[in-house]
Amino acid sequence: MIDLQSGGLPRRALFILIVISLLLLCWWVVFLSGGSALPHVHLVYVPIIISAFVFGPPGGVAAGVAGATLMGPLMPLDVATGQEQSFVNWSLRGVYFTGFGILVGGFRWALNARNEKIVEALNYDSETKLYRTSAFLHNISDCFVNRPENQRDAMIQFAVKNYDELIVAFGLEAYEAAIQSASARLSSAVPEASVLGRSGRDRLNVFLPDCDRSDAMQITAQILEILENSEDATGVALVLSLEAGVAISPDDASESEELLRAAAAAIADGALTSAQVHSFDRRTNDLRKENLELLAELRRALMNEGLAFYAQPKARCRDLSFCGAELLVRWNHPERGFIPPDQFIPLAERSHLRGAITTHALRSAFAYIGSLNIEDQPADSRISVNLSGEDVTDERFPERLSGLFRSNPNFLRRLELEVTETALVRDWAVAVPVLEALREMGITIAIDDFGTGYSSLAYLRDIPADTIKLDRAFIKDVVLSSQNQCIVRHAIDMAKEFGLTSVAEGVEDEATMHWLCDNDCDMFQGYWFARPMPQADMLSWLDTKSS
């Protein structure tokens, strides 16, 4: 039925007046046309339909009875002769009118019930009966328009961190039962003026009007204790591992949707911390936006060959002769200028772009091996490329690499692939066979940043490696630090015991170089010997070095 509640009595009276007016108009038209014997009598169905649609079956009955009366006892069969209708004639017509009104009103009731179910499904979550996101935002939108100047409103979003784990272990039905229980507890725990909602399967939202940040943080901590003790309908204890984000309006956002995004952003920004309750921080949020923009630009740079790979030469300790180079990625952004690798490489690894960077690096390595005539150098001269955890856990990586060197497979013997201990931890069972396959192709494997990972001794024993690269953190102050000297000396000795080549990174001065050479380190690299340089400069540097 048409909603009369919003208009109250005046609107109801207006519709009644319209129906009465139409009934009288129909009577007048039928009377002027000659009486009820003519087809014009059926005009009365119009006000009956309107009344039934507005007021349901009762309205259809009332209009039907009124129509039957107007077109029966009050309407001659023939106006010209004054012939009256028989009782049977106008009473049957009244039955038709009334029955039609009931039928239309019943249809309207059924349609209205169906619409109410649709509206409920669109606005309310079926399990928790909380507002869905769009309805939630609509219901709190007025608070942002009529709010007093000094009032603060809080948005809290609760996220179920172990959602996937609970679904896999207990199933969707048990999880939804736990969420239903949690939402009931939430409803009883928040202030009366609060508005509750649900976003997706793993988010619950709470809007707290007239609540500042400190109060919101305190309330959130109290609610977390209540929510994490929910049980499913079967009594099985399901531990909901929750964290919450808090955002305040107008400090963090001035609109409802923006405020909800800010609360979600607080959760995302606090993912790497141990805290359960995270407050929105605009600087962190701006940094995330900047990183996302940078990621999109990195994707374009990869498509348009916008990345370059500089080579940093390595030297043998015994005679300071050139023995290859490590390729280091460089991004000279057309607007931002030089962007350090530690700013975009982590972004690439989180978005699966790291593999594309590796492909570009391998192509550059192939070009360097050819242009620098590495094959004519001593056997230990190689071009090194850094791999990611995504690369070493990809069983198809050796085949992909072989395809990149298809035009000259002999170059593979002059390629060294560097992998960190951290990357290997990603999937040890897959990484080791991949590394073994690479070694069978003639490629040497280096453990990069040795000593900074998880279990260096175990890796030395189990990794199919040829080289260890001592991290610059130990090399930087090795001349002055007795502790660093002890660590580096033992690492070099272990490398020799295992038959591995030792390479020191970050050699910045002559004293460090001499200390490493005096302690039997095999190779080193760093600014003291040579800075990273593009391929053309590398050729000139080699010519100068040889002369």
Helices and strands as residue ranges (DSSP letters): H 8-33, G 39-44, H 45-55, H 57-70, H 87-123, H 133-140, G 141-144, E 153-160, H 163-170, H 172-189, E 195-199, E 203-208, H 213-227, E 242-249, H 256-269, E 277-279, H 282-303, E 307-316, E 322-333, E 337-339, H 341-350, H 354-371, G 374-376, E 382-386, H 389-392, H 397-404, G 409-414, E 415-420, H 421-425, H 428-440, E 444-450, H 456-462, E 467-470, H 472-475, H 482-497, E 501-504, H 510-518, E 523-524, H 535-546
